[in-house]
Amino acid sequence: LHARYVLNLLHETRKHLKQLPNISHVSTCYSEEVTVCGDLHGQLDDLFLVFYKNGLPSPSKSYVFNGDFVDRGKQSLEILVILFTFLLIYPKEVHLNRGNHEDHMVNLRYGFTKEVMQKYKVHGKKILRMFQNVF
């Protein structure tokens, strides 16, 4: 995805998240299902498997993603683009909780910083700063 679109997505995600309370309350009822997923750690195939087995987020399919989206795997950036897009499309059905890997120092050690800089050589620093701001 072109850097301009990534930065736009990050800007819109940040704007949306700033409006939310610090704690999210997700309620369920007998007719509604919520999928809880955590620790994707840059493994895009794992996210695709979750969507394959449980369906894509939609007004009738809620998700809670419990952090640790990035680091270790090679497709952390793609996971965030997908999750942030779904968050903006379905703000009442998609909930993202920050994990300990959504942290600048952890990203330096475990690979997210390097991934962003390799994929976006020209605009990498700006994109990385914006990711850190969203985190």
N, CA, C and O atoms as CSV, one atom per row, in Angstrom:
chain,resi,resn,atom,element,x,y,z
A,1,LEU,N,N,0.855,-1.175,0.000
A,1,LEU,CA,C,0.000,0.000,0.000
A,1,LEU,C,C,0.898,1.235,0.000
A,1,LEU,O,O,1.871,1.308,0.751
A,2,HIS,N,N,0.568,2.182,-0.833
A,2,HIS,CA,C,1.360,3.399,-0.938
A,2,HIS,C,C,1.406,4.119,0.415
A,2,HIS,O,O,0.426,4.132,1.159
A,3,ALA,N,N,2.543,4.705,0.710
A,3,ALA,CA,C,2.764,5.385,1.997
A,3,ALA,C,C,1.685,6.431,2.287
A,3,ALA,O,O,1.270,6.585,3.436
A,4,ARG,N,N,1.235,7.141,1.272
A,4,ARG,CA,C,0.208,8.170,1.460
A,4,ARG,C,C,-1.066,7.571,2.068
A,4,ARG,O,O,-1.687,8.174,2.943
A,5,TYR,N,N,-1.449,6.377,1.594
A,5,TYR,CA,C,-2.663,5.730,2.088
A,5,TYR,C,C,-2.468,5.166,3.492
A,5,TYR,O,O,-3.390,5.182,4.307
A,6,VAL,N,N,-1.284,4.678,3.764
A,6,VAL,CA,C,-0.981,4.182,5.122
A,6,VAL,C,C,-1.050,5.345,6.113
A,6,VAL,O,O,-1.649,5.221,7.182
A,7,LEU,N,N,-0.443,6.459,5.758
A,7,LEU,CA,C,-0.464,7.626,6.645
A,7,LEU,C,C,-1.887,8.149,6.836
A,7,LEU,O,O,-2.257,8.556,7.937
A,8,ASN,N,N,-2.676,8.140,5.775
A,8,ASN,CA,C,-4.068,8.568,5.884
A,8,ASN,C,C,-4.842,7.645,6.819
A,8,ASN,O,O,-5.601,8.110,7.669
A,9,LEU,N,N,-4.649,6.332,6.658
A,9,LEU,CA,C,-5.306,5.353,7.523
A,9,LEU,C,C,-4.898,5.560,8.985
A,9,LEU,O,O,-5.742,5.515,9.879
A,10,LEU,N,N,-3.620,5.784,9.220
A,10,LEU,CA,C,-3.134,6.001,10.582
A,10,LEU,C,C,-3.717,7.288,11.180
A,10,LEU,O,O,-4.073,7.325,12.358
A,11,HIS,N,N,-3.808,8.317,10.377
A,11,HIS,CA,C,-4.387,9.572,10.847
A,11,HIS,C,C,-5.851,9.371,11.245
A,11,HIS,O,O,-6.272,9.822,12.311
A,12,GLU,N,N,-6.618,8.704,10.401
A,12,GLU,CA,C,-8.034,8.467,10.692
A,12,GLU,C,C,-8.216,7.540,11.902
A,12,GLU,O,O,-9.130,7.726,12.706
A,13,THR,N,N,-7.341,6.551,12.015
A,13,THR,CA,C,-7.404,5.633,13.160
A,13,THR,C,C,-7.111,6.378,14.451
A,13,THR,O,O,-7.805,6.191,15.451
A,14,ARG,N,N,-6.100,7.209,14.434
A,14,ARG,CA,C,-5.738,7.998,15.624
A,14,ARG,C,C,-6.892,8.908,16.020
A,14,ARG,O,O,-7.235,9.010,17.198
A,15,LYS,N,N,-7.481,9.560,15.042
A,15,LYS,CA,C,-8.604,10.456,15.296
A,15,LYS,C,C,-9.775,9.694,15.932
A,15,LYS,O,O,-10.407,10.185,16.867
A,16,HIS,N,N,-10.056,8.496,15.417
A,16,HIS,CA,C,-11.131,7.668,15.963
A,16,HIS,C,C,-10.813,7.217,17.387
A,16,HIS,O,O,-11.659,7.323,18.275
A,17,LEU,N,N,-9.604,6.716,17.605
A,17,LEU,CA,C,-9.231,6.197,18.918
A,17,LEU,C,C,-9.241,7.280,19.991
A,17,LEU,O,O,-9.561,7.001,21.147
A,18,LYS,N,N,-8.896,8.503,19.625
A,18,LYS,CA,C,-8.891,9.599,20.593
A,18,LYS,C,C,-10.287,9.900,21.126
A,18,LYS,O,O,-10.431,10.455,22.215
A,19,GLN,N,N,-11.304,9.538,20.369
A,19,GLN,CA,C,-12.684,9.798,20.787
A,19,GLN,C,C,-13.210,8.711,21.726
A,19,GLN,O,O,-14.230,8.905,22.388
A,20,LEU,N,N,-12.525,7.577,21.787
A,20,LEU,CA,C,-12.998,6.448,22.581
A,20,LEU,C,C,-12.553,6.569,24.034
A,20,LEU,O,O,-11.531,7.191,24.325
A,21,PRO,N,N,-13.319,5.977,24.943
A,21,PRO,CA,C,-12.868,5.949,26.340
A,21,PRO,C,C,-11.673,5.004,26.483
A,21,PRO,O,O,-11.398,4.190,25.601
A,22,ASN,N,N,-10.985,5.128,27.589
A,22,ASN,CA,C,-9.805,4.303,27.847
A,22,ASN,C,C,-10.160,2.824,28.008
A,22,ASN,O,O,-9.352,1.949,27.699
A,23,ILE,N,N,-11.365,2.553,28.490
A,23,ILE,CA,C,-11.817,1.177,28.701
A,23,ILE,C,C,-13.033,0.921,27.820
A,23,ILE,O,O,-13.986,1.699,27.826
A,24,SER,N,N,-12.996,-0.163,27.070
A,24,SER,CA,C,-14.121,-0.534,26.212
A,24,SER,C,C,-14.968,-1.581,26.907
A,24,SER,O,O,-14.453,-2.516,27.520
A,25,HIS,N,N,-16.256,-1.412,26.802
A,25,HIS,CA,C,-17.205,-2.397,27.324
A,25,HIS,C,C,-17.881,-3.057,26.137
A,25,HIS,O,O,-18.522,-2.392,25.324
A,26,VAL,N,N,-17.731,-4.375,26.045
A,26,VAL,CA,C,-18.352,-5.128,24.969
A,26,VAL,C,C,-19.360,-6.062,25.598
A,26,VAL,O,O,-19.014,-6.903,26.427
A,27,SER,N,N,-20.605,-5.910,25.202
A,27,SER,CA,C,-21.626,-6.780,25.769
A,27,SER,C,C,-22.080,-7.791,24.736
A,27,SER,O,O,-22.007,-7.552,23.530
A,28,THR,N,N,-22.542,-8.900,25.220
A,28,THR,CA,C,-23.063,-9.944,24.350
A,28,THR,C,C,-24.450,-10.323,24.829
A,28,THR,O,O,-24.833,-10.031,25.962
A,29,CYS,N,N,-25.168,-10.950,23.989
A,29,CYS,CA,C,-26.456,-11.511,24.368
A,29,CYS,C,C,-26.520,-12.916,23.770
A,29,CYS,O,O,-25.591,-13.335,23.080
A,30,TYR,N,N,-27.575,-13.626,24.020
A,30,TYR,CA,C,-27.662,-15.015,23.571
A,30,TYR,C,C,-27.585,-15.157,22.051
A,30,TYR,O,O,-27.116,-16.182,21.556
A,31,SER,N,N,-28.024,-14.174,21.320
A,31,SER,CA,C,-28.052,-14.290,19.863
A,31,SER,C,C,-26.813,-13.703,19.200
A,31,SER,O,O,-26.687,-13.742,17.976
A,32,GLU,N,N,-25.900,-13.161,19.995
A,32,GLU,CA,C,-24.734,-12.509,19.423
A,32,GLU,C,C,-23.447,-13.214,19.838
A,32,GLU,O,O,-23.307,-13.668,20.974
A,33,GLU,N,N,-22.533,-13.293,18.915
A,33,GLU,CA,C,-21.254,-13.955,19.148
A,33,GLU,C,C,-20.138,-12.921,19.084
A,33,GLU,O,O,-20.178,-12.014,18.253
A,34,VAL,N,N,-19.153,-13.051,19.948
A,34,VAL,CA,C,-17.972,-12.195,19.916
A,34,VAL,C,C,-16.751,-13.099,19.819
A,34,VAL,O,O,-16.593,-14.033,20.605
A,35,THR,N,N,-15.897,-12.815,18.855
A,35,THR,CA,C,-14.650,-13.566,18.712
A,35,THR,C,C,-13.546,-12.764,19.380
A,35,THR,O,O,-13.363,-11.582,19.088
A,36,VAL,N,N,-12.815,-13.405,20.275
A,36,VAL,CA,C,-11.692,-12.778,20.963
A,36,VAL,C,C,-10.414,-13.390,20.418
A,36,VAL,O,O,-10.263,-14.611,20.376
A,37,CYS,N,N,-9.501,-12.531,20.005
A,37,CYS,CA,C,-8.264,-12.993,19.365
A,37,CYS,C,C,-7.102,-12.184,19.928
A,37,CYS,O,O,-7.228,-10.979,20.146
A,38,GLY,N,N,-5.996,-12.832,20.157
A,38,GLY,CA,C,-4.826,-12.116,20.657
A,38,GLY,C,C,-3.530,-12.699,20.147
A,38,GLY,O,O,-3.484,-13.811,19.620
A,39,ASP,N,N,-2.484,-11.924,20.316
A,39,ASP,CA,C,-1.113,-12.372,20.021
A,39,ASP,C,C,-0.909,-12.819,18.579
A,39,ASP,O,O,-0.434,-13.926,18.328
A,40,LEU,N,N,-1.267,-11.962,17.638
A,40,LEU,CA,C,-1.021,-12.280,16.227
A,40,LEU,C,C,0.466,-12.170,15.894
A,40,LEU,O,O,0.959,-12.912,15.044
A,41,HIS,N,N,1.172,-11.279,16.533
A,41,HIS,CA,C,2.630,-11.124,16.381
A,41,HIS,C,C,3.094,-11.186,14.930
A,41,HIS,O,O,4.046,-11.896,14.606
A,42,GLY,N,N,2.426,-10.448,14.068
A,42,GLY,CA,C,2.886,-10.339,12.686
A,42,GLY,C,C,2.645,-11.552,11.821
A,42,GLY,O,O,3.189,-11.635,10.720
A,43,GLN,N,N,1.853,-12.486,12.280
A,43,GLN,CA,C,1.556,-13.712,11.523
A,43,GLN,C,C,0.236,-13.518,10.772
A,43,GLN,O,O,-0.831,-13.845,11.292
A,44,LEU,N,N,0.310,-12.994,9.564
A,44,LEU,CA,C,-0.874,-12.682,8.779
A,44,LEU,C,C,-1.715,-13.928,8.492
A,44,LEU,O,O,-2.944,-13.854,8.464
A,45,ASP,N,N,-1.069,-15.054,8.282
A,45,ASP,CA,C,-1.811,-16.302,8.044
A,45,ASP,C,C,-2.710,-16.656,9.232
A,45,ASP,O,O,-3.792,-17.214,9.047
A,46,ASP,N,N,-2.264,-16.331,10.446
A,46,ASP,CA,C,-3.088,-16.597,11.629
A,46,ASP,C,C,-4.358,-15.738,11.607
A,46,ASP,O,O,-5.443,-16.214,11.941
A,47,LEU,N,N,-4.209,-14.473,11.213
A,47,LEU,CA,C,-5.382,-13.599,11.119
A,47,LEU,C,C,-6.339,-14.118,10.052
A,47,LEU,O,O,-7.552,-14.153,10.261
A,48,PHE,N,N,-5.793,-14.517,8.913
A,48,PHE,CA,C,-6.647,-15.057,7.848
A,48,PHE,C,C,-7.363,-16.327,8.298
A,48,PHE,O,O,-8.518,-16.545,7.934
A,49,LEU,N,N,-6.699,-17.157,9.076
A,49,LEU,CA,C,-7.319,-18.374,9.587
A,49,LEU,C,C,-8.478,-18.038,10.544
A,49,LEU,O,O,-9.530,-18.677,10.500
A,50,VAL,N,N,-8.277,-17.052,11.390
A,50,VAL,CA,C,-9.341,-16.621,12.300
A,50,VAL,C,C,-10.542,-16.133,11.489
A,50,VAL,O,O,-11.680,-16.492,11.791
A,51,PHE,N,N,-10.298,-15.326,10.474
A,51,PHE,CA,C,-11.388,-14.824,9.638
A,51,PHE,C,C,-12.050,-15.953,8.846
A,51,PHE,O,O,-13.267,-15.949,8.657
A,52,TYR,N,N,-11.263,-16.905,8.389
A,52,TYR,CA,C,-11.812,-18.044,7.647
A,52,TYR,C,C,-12.752,-18.866,8.533
A,52,TYR,O,O,-13.839,-19.258,8.109
A,53,LYS,N,N,-12.322,-19.116,9.751
A,53,LYS,CA,C,-13.113,-19.964,10.660
A,53,LYS,C,C,-14.311,-19.236,11.269
A,53,LYS,O,O,-15.346,-19.854,11.519
A,54,ASN,N,N,-14.179,-17.922,11.512
A,54,ASN,CA,C,-15.210,-17.184,12.236
A,54,ASN,C,C,-15.943,-16.138,11.410
A,54,ASN,O,O,-16.928,-15.565,11.877
A,55,GLY,N,N,-15.488,-15.882,10.209
A,55,GLY,CA,C,-16.098,-14.849,9.378
A,55,GLY,C,C,-15.431,-13.505,9.568
A,55,GLY,O,O,-14.751,-13.267,10.567
A,56,LEU,N,N,-15.629,-12.635,8.606
A,56,LEU,CA,C,-15.068,-11.294,8.671
A,56,LEU,C,C,-15.874,-10.429,9.637
A,56,LEU,O,O,-17.058,-10.683,9.856
A,57,PRO,N,N,-15.244,-9.417,10.212
A,57,PRO,CA,C,-16.009,-8.487,11.040
A,57,PRO,C,C,-17.153,-7.878,10.238
A,57,PRO,O,O,-17.003,-7.570,9.055
A,58,SER,N,N,-18.283,-7.711,10.889
A,58,SER,CA,C,-19.472,-7.160,10.245
A,58,SER,C,C,-20.434,-6.716,11.337
A,58,SER,O,O,-20.163,-6.934,12.518
A,59,PRO,N,N,-21.544,-6.104,10.969
A,59,PRO,CA,C,-22.514,-5.713,12.003
A,59,PRO,C,C,-23.034,-6.887,12.829
A,59,PRO,O,O,-23.506,-6.701,13.951
A,60,SER,N,N,-22.949,-8.086,12.278
A,60,SER,CA,C,-23.413,-9.260,13.038
A,60,SER,C,C,-22.265,-10.108,13.581
A,60,SER,O,O,-22.508,-11.154,14.184
A,61,LYS,N,N,-21.028,-9.679,13.380
A,61,LYS,CA,C,-19.858,-10.462,13.815
A,61,LYS,C,C,-18.853,-9.526,14.497
A,61,LYS,O,O,-18.076,-8.840,13.832
A,62,SER,N,N,-18.882,-9.510,15.820
A,62,SER,CA,C,-17.991,-8.638,16.590
A,62,SER,C,C,-16.674,-9.335,16.911
A,62,SER,O,O,-16.606,-10.557,17.041
A,63,TYR,N,N,-15.636,-8.522,17.035
A,63,TYR,CA,C,-14.303,-9.014,17.368
A,63,TYR,C,C,-13.677,-8.144,18.447
A,63,TYR,O,O,-13.874,-6.929,18.485
A,64,VAL,N,N,-12.919,-8.795,19.321
A,64,VAL,CA,C,-12.039,-8.109,20.255
A,64,VAL,C,C,-10.638,-8.652,19.982
A,64,VAL,O,O,-10.399,-9.854,20.097
A,65,PHE,N,N,-9.723,-7.769,19.625
A,65,PHE,CA,C,-8.331,-8.157,19.387
A,65,PHE,C,C,-7.507,-7.661,20.561
A,65,PHE,O,O,-7.391,-6.457,20.792
A,66,ASN,N,N,-6.935,-8.606,21.301
A,66,ASN,CA,C,-6.214,-8.295,22.521
A,66,ASN,C,C,-4.718,-8.111,22.301
A,66,ASN,O,O,-3.908,-8.869,22.834
A,67,GLY,N,N,-4.368,-7.135,21.539
A,67,GLY,CA,C,-2.995,-6.677,21.429
A,67,GLY,C,C,-1.963,-7.662,20.914
A,67,GLY,O,O,-2.274,-8.768,20.471
A,68,ASP,N,N,-0.726,-7.212,20.994
A,68,ASP,CA,C,0.430,-7.923,20.453
A,68,ASP,C,C,0.207,-8.262,18.985
A,68,ASP,O,O,0.364,-9.405,18.558
A,69,PHE,N,N,-0.165,-7.226,18.222
A,69,PHE,CA,C,-0.403,-7.376,16.787
A,69,PHE,C,C,0.913,-7.487,16.028
A,69,PHE,O,O,0.967,-8.108,14.966
A,70,VAL,N,N,1.968,-6.892,16.560
A,70,VAL,CA,C,3.217,-6.719,15.813
A,70,VAL,C,C,4.378,-7.480,16.446
A,70,VAL,O,O,4.265,-8.100,17.504
A,71,ASP,N,N,5.506,-7.396,15.731
A,71,ASP,CA,C,6.788,-7.993,16.139
A,71,ASP,C,C,6.822,-9.497,15.876
A,71,ASP,O,O,5.792,-10.167,15.800
A,72,ARG,N,N,8.021,-9.984,15.743
A,72,ARG,CA,C,8.327,-11.396,15.517
A,72,ARG,C,C,8.003,-11.860,14.106
A,72,ARG,O,O,8.887,-12.383,13.428
A,73,GLY,N,N,6.780,-11.690,13.639
A,73,GLY,CA,C,6.399,-12.112,12.289
A,73,GLY,C,C,6.804,-11.072,11.255
A,73,GLY,O,O,7.272,-9.986,11.598
A,74,LYS,N,N,6.619,-11.417,9.991
A,74,LYS,CA,C,7.077,-10.548,8.902
A,74,LYS,C,C,5.983,-9.677,8.313
A,74,LYS,O,O,6.245,-8.894,7.400
A,75,GLN,N,N,4.743,-9.798,8.825
A,75,GLN,CA,C,3.650,-9.036,8.219
A,75,GLN,C,C,2.828,-8.276,9.261
A,75,GLN,O,O,1.599,-8.239,9.204
A,76,SER,N,N,3.529,-7.680,10.199
A,76,SER,CA,C,2.876,-6.880,11.238
A,76,SER,C,C,2.164,-5.681,10.638
A,76,SER,O,O,1.036,-5.361,11.014
A,77,LEU,N,N,2.829,-5.026,9.706
A,77,LEU,CA,C,2.263,-3.843,9.086
A,77,LEU,C,C,0.952,-4.174,8.387
A,77,LEU,O,O,-0.017,-3.426,8.509
A,78,GLU,N,N,0.907,-5.276,7.663
A,78,GLU,CA,C,-0.310,-5.688,6.956
A,78,GLU,C,C,-1.441,-5.999,7.934
A,78,GLU,O,O,-2.602,-5.686,7.670
A,79,ILE,N,N,-1.097,-6.614,9.059
A,79,ILE,CA,C,-2.101,-6.906,10.080
A,79,ILE,C,C,-2.708,-5.607,10.598
A,79,ILE,O,O,-3.927,-5.499,10.733
A,80,LEU,N,N,-1.873,-4.633,10.886
A,80,LEU,CA,C,-2.387,-3.367,11.408
A,80,LEU,C,C,-3.246,-2.647,10.376
A,80,LEU,O,O,-4.277,-2.072,10.725
A,81,VAL,N,N,-2.841,-2.672,9.127
A,81,VAL,CA,C,-3.643,-2.036,8.077
A,81,VAL,C,C,-5.031,-2.684,8.015
A,81,VAL,O,O,-6.039,-1.985,7.915
A,82,ILE,N,N,-5.080,-3.997,8.074
A,82,ILE,CA,C,-6.361,-4.714,8.035
A,82,ILE,C,C,-7.193,-4.402,9.272
A,82,ILE,O,O,-8.373,-4.074,9.154
A,83,LEU,N,N,-6.596,-4.500,10.451
A,83,LEU,CA,C,-7.342,-4.264,11.687
A,83,LEU,C,C,-7.820,-2.818,11.797
A,83,LEU,O,O,-8.958,-2.575,12.198
A,84,PHE,N,N,-6.974,-1.866,11.448
A,84,PHE,CA,C,-7.373,-0.464,11.521
A,84,PHE,C,C,-8.487,-0.163,10.518
A,84,PHE,O,O,-9.391,0.622,10.807
A,85,THR,N,N,-8.422,-0.778,9.355
A,85,THR,CA,C,-9.475,-0.584,8.352
A,85,THR,C,C,-10.801,-1.125,8.868
A,85,THR,O,O,-11.824,-0.447,8.777
A,86,PHE,N,N,-10.792,-2.335,9.409
A,86,PHE,CA,C,-12.025,-2.886,9.971
A,86,PHE,C,C,-12.528,-2.045,11.143
A,86,PHE,O,O,-13.737,-1.875,11.303
A,87,LEU,N,N,-11.623,-1.520,11.958
A,87,LEU,CA,C,-12.004,-0.666,13.074
A,87,LEU,C,C,-12.768,0.566,12.588
A,87,LEU,O,O,-13.764,0.966,13.190
A,88,LEU,N,N,-12.294,1.157,11.501
A,88,LEU,CA,C,-12.944,2.354,10.982
A,88,LEU,C,C,-14.262,2.040,10.277
A,88,LEU,O,O,-15.196,2.841,10.316
A,89,ILE,N,N,-14.336,0.889,9.642
A,89,ILE,CA,C,-15.565,0.498,8.945
A,89,ILE,C,C,-16.638,0.056,9.933
A,89,ILE,O,O,-17.807,0.415,9.792
A,90,TYR,N,N,-16.233,-0.726,10.936
A,90,TYR,CA,C,-17.163,-1.272,11.926
A,90,TYR,C,C,-16.738,-0.858,13.339
A,90,TYR,O,O,-16.305,-1.703,14.123
A,91,PRO,N,N,-16.857,0.417,13.666
A,91,PRO,CA,C,-16.364,0.883,14.975
A,91,PRO,C,C,-17.091,0.296,16.179
A,91,PRO,O,O,-16.531,0.281,17.275
A,92,LYS,N,N,-18.303,-0.180,16.013
A,92,LYS,CA,C,-19.036,-0.767,17.134
A,92,LYS,C,C,-18.795,-2.261,17.258
A,92,LYS,O,O,-19.109,-2.855,18.289
A,93,GLU,N,N,-18.241,-2.876,16.219
A,93,GLU,CA,C,-18.047,-4.329,16.219
A,93,GLU,C,C,-16.591,-4.753,16.347
A,93,GLU,O,O,-16.321,-5.912,16.663
A,94,VAL,N,N,-15.650,-3.852,16.111
A,94,VAL,CA,C,-14.224,-4.193,16.190
A,94,VAL,C,C,-13.596,-3.376,17.315
A,94,VAL,O,O,-13.681,-2.148,17.339
A,95,HIS,N,N,-12.965,-4.091,18.247
A,95,HIS,CA,C,-12.326,-3.469,19.406
A,95,HIS,C,C,-10.868,-3.915,19.441
A,95,HIS,O,O,-10.566,-5.104,19.333
A,96,LEU,N,N,-9.971,-2.947,19.593
A,96,LEU,CA,C,-8.536,-3.230,19.634
A,96,LEU,C,C,-7.988,-2.821,20.993
A,96,LEU,O,O,-8.112,-1.668,21.406
A,97,ASN,N,N,-7.387,-3.770,21.673
A,97,ASN,CA,C,-6.715,-3.489,22.942
A,97,ASN,C,C,-5.211,-3.507,22.701
A,97,ASN,O,O,-4.691,-4.411,22.046
A,98,ARG,N,N,-4.528,-2.521,23.224
A,98,ARG,CA,C,-3.082,-2.417,23.059
A,98,ARG,C,C,-2.389,-3.476,23.905
A,98,ARG,O,O,-2.750,-3.702,25.060
A,99,GLY,N,N,-1.395,-4.117,23.315
A,99,GLY,CA,C,-0.581,-5.080,24.041
A,99,GLY,C,C,0.783,-4.492,24.351
A,99,GLY,O,O,1.079,-3.355,23.984
A,100,ASN,N,N,1.609,-5.272,25.025
A,100,ASN,CA,C,2.939,-4.767,25.376
A,100,ASN,C,C,3.845,-4.624,24.154
A,100,ASN,O,O,4.855,-3.924,24.227
A,101,HIS,N,N,3.513,-5.266,23.038
A,101,HIS,CA,C,4.335,-5.134,21.832
A,101,HIS,C,C,3.988,-3.886,21.030
A,101,HIS,O,O,4.669,-3.570,20.054
A,102,GLU,N,N,2.943,-3.176,21.427
A,102,GLU,CA,C,2.635,-1.907,20.791
A,102,GLU,C,C,3.342,-0.807,21.574
A,102,GLU,O,O,2.715,0.087,22.142
A,103,ASP,N,N,4.651,-0.903,21.583
A,103,ASP,CA,C,5.518,-0.003,22.339
A,103,ASP,C,C,6.807,0.209,21.550
A,103,ASP,O,O,7.360,-0.732,20.981
A,104,HIS,N,N,7.276,1.452,21.522
A,104,HIS,CA,C,8.452,1.808,20.725
A,104,HIS,C,C,9.685,0.955,21.054
A,104,HIS,O,O,10.338,0.440,20.147
A,105,MET,N,N,9.998,0.807,22.312
A,105,MET,CA,C,11.206,0.065,22.685
A,105,MET,C,C,11.086,-1.427,22.351
A,105,MET,O,O,12.057,-2.050,21.923
A,106,VAL,N,N,9.912,-1.985,22.546
A,106,VAL,CA,C,9.691,-3.393,22.207
A,106,VAL,C,C,9.775,-3.573,20.690
A,106,VAL,O,O,10.318,-4.569,20.210
A,107,ASN,N,N,9.239,-2.614,19.941
A,107,ASN,CA,C,9.306,-2.666,18.475
A,107,ASN,C,C,10.740,-2.631,17.966
A,107,ASN,O,O,11.068,-3.291,16.980
A,108,LEU,N,N,11.589,-1.865,18.632
A,108,LEU,CA,C,13.008,-1.819,18.251
A,108,LEU,C,C,13.672,-3.181,18.437
A,108,LEU,O,O,14.480,-3.609,17.612
A,109,ARG,N,N,13.330,-3.838,19.502
A,109,ARG,CA,C,13.984,-5.104,19.835
A,109,ARG,C,C,13.455,-6.286,19.029
A,109,ARG,O,O,14.231,-7.158,18.638
A,110,TYR,N,N,12.148,-6.329,18.774
A,110,TYR,CA,C,11.553,-7.530,18.210
A,110,TYR,C,C,11.158,-7.440,16.739
A,110,TYR,O,O,10.594,-8.395,16.206
A,111,GLY,N,N,11.437,-6.320,16.066
A,111,GLY,CA,C,11.361,-6.347,14.614
A,111,GLY,C,C,10.383,-5.441,13.890
A,111,GLY,O,O,10.516,-5.264,12.680
A,112,PHE,N,N,9.400,-4.856,14.576
A,112,PHE,CA,C,8.432,-4.039,13.849
A,112,PHE,C,C,9.085,-2.807,13.235
A,112,PHE,O,O,8.773,-2.439,12.103
A,113,THR,N,N,9.982,-2.172,13.969
A,113,THR,CA,C,10.685,-0.994,13.454
A,113,THR,C,C,11.433,-1.343,12.174
A,113,THR,O,O,11.344,-0.617,11.184
A,114,LYS,N,N,12.155,-2.426,12.188
A,114,LYS,CA,C,12.923,-2.860,11.014
A,114,LYS,C,C,11.991,-3.175,9.843
A,114,LYS,O,O,12.287,-2.827,8.700
A,115,GLU,N,N,10.869,-3.831,10.130
A,115,GLU,CA,C,9.911,-4.171,9.074
A,115,GLU,C,C,9.398,-2.914,8.371
A,115,GLU,O,O,9.377,-2.851,7.142
A,116,VAL,N,N,8.986,-1.915,9.152
A,116,VAL,CA,C,8.461,-0.676,8.568
A,116,VAL,C,C,9.533,0.014,7.744
A,116,VAL,O,O,9.258,0.481,6.638
A,117,MET,N,N,10.743,0.086,8.262
A,117,MET,CA,C,11.831,0.767,7.545
A,117,MET,C,C,12.208,0.039,6.253
A,117,MET,O,O,12.587,0.688,5.278
A,118,GLN,N,N,12.114,-1.274,6.225
A,118,GLN,CA,C,12.408,-2.036,5.010
A,118,GLN,C,C,11.305,-1.872,3.966
A,118,GLN,O,O,11.588,-1.789,2.771
A,119,LYS,N,N,10.061,-1.826,4.408
A,119,LYS,CA,C,8.942,-1.743,3.470
A,119,LYS,C,C,8.706,-0.319,2.969
A,119,LYS,O,O,8.200,-0.127,1.863
A,120,TYR,N,N,9.067,0.672,3.769
A,120,TYR,CA,C,8.864,2.074,3.402
A,120,TYR,C,C,10.156,2.847,3.614
A,120,TYR,O,O,10.299,3.597,4.579
A,121,LYS,N,N,11.079,2.653,2.709
A,121,LYS,CA,C,12.402,3.249,2.837
A,121,LYS,C,C,12.359,4.781,2.874
A,121,LYS,O,O,13.044,5.399,3.689
A,122,VAL,N,N,11.564,5.388,2.002
A,122,VAL,CA,C,11.523,6.848,1.918
A,122,VAL,C,C,10.718,7.464,3.064
A,122,VAL,O,O,11.167,8.426,3.687
A,123,HIS,N,N,9.544,6.919,3.343
A,123,HIS,CA,C,8.652,7.493,4.350
A,123,HIS,C,C,8.594,6.674,5.636
A,123,HIS,O,O,7.707,6.884,6.464
A,124,GLY,N,N,9.517,5.757,5.806
A,124,GLY,CA,C,9.494,4.839,6.939
A,124,GLY,C,C,9.483,5.519,8.292
A,124,GLY,O,O,8.713,5.133,9.171
A,125,LYS,N,N,10.327,6.527,8.473
A,125,LYS,CA,C,10.397,7.201,9.780
A,125,LYS,C,C,9.081,7.894,10.115
A,125,LYS,O,O,8.624,7.858,11.257
A,126,LYS,N,N,8.484,8.519,9.122
A,126,LYS,CA,C,7.218,9.212,9.342
A,126,LYS,C,C,6.101,8.208,9.656
A,126,LYS,O,O,5.289,8.439,10.552
A,127,ILE,N,N,6.064,7.112,8.927
A,127,ILE,CA,C,5.055,6.074,9.155
A,127,ILE,C,C,5.247,5.463,10.539
A,127,ILE,O,O,4.280,5.261,11.274
A,128,LEU,N,N,6.487,5.171,10.890
A,128,LEU,CA,C,6.777,4.588,12.195
A,128,LEU,C,C,6.367,5.520,13.329
A,128,LEU,O,O,5.784,5.078,14.319
A,129,ARG,N,N,6.673,6.810,13.187
A,129,ARG,CA,C,6.267,7.796,14.199
A,129,ARG,C,C,4.743,7.816,14.350
A,129,ARG,O,O,4.213,7.913,15.457
A,130,MET,N,N,4.064,7.722,13.221
A,130,MET,CA,C,2.594,7.752,13.267
A,130,MET,C,C,2.047,6.467,13.920
A,130,MET,O,O,1.083,6.524,14.684
A,131,PHE,N,N,2.659,5.320,13.619
A,131,PHE,CA,C,2.248,4.084,14.296
A,131,PHE,C,C,2.423,4.223,15.798
A,131,PHE,O,O,1.536,3.844,16.563
A,132,GLN,N,N,3.554,4.761,16.229
A,132,GLN,CA,C,3.813,4.917,17.653
A,132,GLN,C,C,2.789,5.858,18.288
A,132,GLN,O,O,2.365,5.659,19.426
A,133,ASN,N,N,2.408,6.871,17.540
A,133,ASN,CA,C,1.396,7.800,18.026
A,133,ASN,C,C,0.046,7.100,18.167
A,133,ASN,O,O,-0.670,7.334,19.141
A,134,VAL,N,N,-0.305,6.255,17.218
A,134,VAL,CA,C,-1.560,5.507,17.302
A,134,VAL,C,C,-1.504,4.533,18.463
A,134,VAL,O,O,-2.487,4.384,19.188
A,135,PHE,N,N,-0.355,3.856,18.656
A,135,PHE,CA,C,-0.226,2.903,19.769
A,135,PHE,C,C,-0.422,3.632,21.086
A,135,PHE,O,O,-0.354,3.015,22.150
